[in-house]
Amino acid sequence: MAKFLYSVTMSLDGFIAGPGGDMSWLTPHLGPDPAVEDLIGRIGALLVGNRTFGGDDPHRGTPREGKPFGGGWTGPQFVLTHRPPAAPVPDVSFVGDLASAVAAAGAAAGDRYVNVLGASVARQCLAAGVLDEILVLIAPVLLGDGVPLFAQPGGADVRLERLGVVEAARSTHLWFRVAR
């Protein structure tokens, strides 16, 4: 049975994208990372928010642009959206509701991870009780503004259990299980 994992790189001050969804800040922090490469090998499907799918790409202007993990991963992607594009996109299914997207991504992933990409879809998965784990790669940079890792109007107390900490060349990885 698939586990749902939200993996994301975050600035030290808690932003996963700069103002307007800018991802160019991330480019200098990309590079070889054995822990990330191991994770990529354990992903069976992606569940992606529409803004993330169509948003800024830290690989912009390179042959890796538009490819999950810069081309390090291939497989089925499920994009949560109410506005699918007119033309089909290879290996991408556009799904209109969270329950259907979760079911389809989970079935496609089998016993591997469904990697959740996008703050909004991760928050929705958390609220629905389907998010199992969170992996945050903390990059040594302060952005000062942008898209926060987790925003819940009125606040929320989400209990997490630490699974591990990894010191990597370009970031510090914090891995958590969502406590239920």
C-alpha positions in Angstrom: 0.0 0.0 0.0 1.4 3.4 -1.0 2.5 6.0 1.5 1.9 9.7 0.8 5.0 11.8 1.3 5.2 15.6 1.0 8.8 16.4 0.1 9.9 19.9 -0.4 13.0 22.2 -0.2 12.5 25.1 2.1 14.5 28.2 3.0 15.7 28.5 6.6 13.0 31.1 7.2 10.2 28.7 6.1 9.4 29.5 2.4 9.2 26.9 -0.3 8.9 29.4 -3.1 9.7 33.1 -3.3 7.2 35.9 -4.0 4.8 35.0 -6.8 5.9 31.4 -6.8 9.5 32.2 -7.9 11.7 29.1 -7.8 14.9 30.6 -9.1 16.2 30.8 -5.5 16.4 27.0 -5.5 18.8 26.6 -8.5 22.1 27.1 -6.6 21.0 24.5 -4.0 20.3 21.7 -6.6 22.9 19.0 -7.2 23.9 15.5 -6.3 22.4 14.3 -3.0 22.5 10.6 -2.2 19.5 10.7 0.1 17.3 12.5 -2.5 18.5 10.0 -5.2 17.5 7.2 -2.9 14.1 8.7 -2.3 13.5 9.2 -6.1 14.0 5.5 -6.5 11.2 4.8 -4.1 8.6 7.0 -5.7 5.8 5.3 -7.6 3.7 8.3 -8.5 3.4 12.0 -8.1 0.3 13.9 -6.8 0.9 17.5 -7.9 -1.0 20.8 -7.3 -1.9 22.7 -10.4 0.1 25.8 -9.5 3.1 23.6 -8.9 2.6 21.7 -12.2 2.3 24.9 -14.2 4.6 27.1 -12.1 8.1 28.3 -12.1 10.9 25.7 -12.6 14.3 25.9 -11.0 15.6 24.2 -14.1 14.3 26.9 -16.4 16.4 27.3 -19.5 18.0 23.9 -19.2 17.3 20.5 -20.8 15.9 19.5 -17.4 13.1 22.1 -17.4 9.6 20.7 -17.0 10.8 17.3 -15.8 10.1 15.9 -12.3 13.2 16.1 -10.2 15.0 17.7 -13.1 14.6 14.5 -15.1 15.7 12.2 -12.3 12.2 10.6 -12.1 9.7 9.4 -14.6 6.3 7.8 -14.1 2.6 8.7 -13.6 1.7 12.1 -12.4 -1.7 13.1 -11.1 -2.4 16.9 -11.2 -5.2 18.1 -9.0 -7.1 20.8 -10.9 -10.5 22.0 -12.0 -9.0 23.4 -15.2 -7.3 20.6 -17.2 -5.5 21.7 -20.3 -7.1 21.0 -23.7 -4.2 19.0 -25.0 -3.1 15.8 -23.3 0.2 15.7 -21.5 2.2 12.4 -21.6 2.2 10.5 -18.3 0.0 13.1 -16.7 -3.6 12.7 -15.6 -5.7 15.7 -14.5 -8.1 15.0 -11.7 -10.8 17.3 -10.4 -11.2 16.2 -6.8 -8.8 15.1 -4.0 -10.4 11.8 -3.3 -10.1 10.6 -6.9 -6.6 11.9 -7.2 -5.5 10.2 -4.0 -7.1 6.9 -5.1 -5.6 7.0 -8.6 -2.1 8.0 -7.4 -2.1 5.4 -4.6 -3.1 2.7 -7.1 -0.4 3.7 -9.5 2.3 3.9 -6.8 1.6 0.4 -5.5 3.8 -0.2 -2.5 6.0 2.8 -3.2 5.6 6.5 -2.3 3.2 8.9 -3.7 5.2 12.1 -3.6 3.0 15.1 -3.0 4.2 18.3 -4.6 2.7 21.7 -3.8 1.8 23.4 -0.6 -1.9 23.6 -1.2 -2.4 19.9 -2.2 -0.1 18.8 0.7 -2.3 20.8 3.1 -5.4 19.2 1.6 -3.9 15.7 2.0 -3.0 16.5 5.6 -6.6 17.7 6.3 -8.0 14.6 4.7 -5.8 12.4 6.8 -4.0 10.8 3.9 -0.5 12.4 4.3 1.8 9.9 6.0 5.2 11.6 6.0 6.9 15.0 5.4 10.5 15.4 4.2 11.8 19.0 4.4 15.2 19.8 2.9 16.3 23.0 4.5 18.5 25.2 2.2 20.9 27.6 3.8 19.2 30.8 2.5 16.8 33.4 3.8 14.1 34.5 1.4 12.1 36.9 3.6 8.8 36.4 1.7 7.0 33.9 -0.4 5.0 30.7 -0.2 5.2 29.2 3.3 5.8 25.6 4.0 2.5 25.3 5.8 -0.2 28.0 6.2 -3.5 27.3 7.9 -5.8 30.3 8.5 -6.6 30.3 12.2 -3.7 28.0 12.9 -3.4 24.2 13.3 -1.6 21.9 15.7 -0.3 19.0 13.6 1.8 16.5 15.6 4.8 15.0 13.9 7.2 12.3 14.9 10.8 12.7 13.8 12.1 9.8 11.6 15.5 11.2 10.8 17.9 14.0 10.2 20.5 14.0 7.4 23.3 16.5 6.9 23.8 16.8 3.1 26.2 19.0 1.2 23.6 21.5 0.1 20.9 21.1 2.8 19.8 19.6 6.0 17.0 17.0 5.7 14.3 16.6 8.3 12.0 13.6 7.9 8.8 13.3 9.9 5.8 10.9 10.2 2.4 12.5 10.7 1.2 11.4 14.1 -2.4 10.1 14.1 
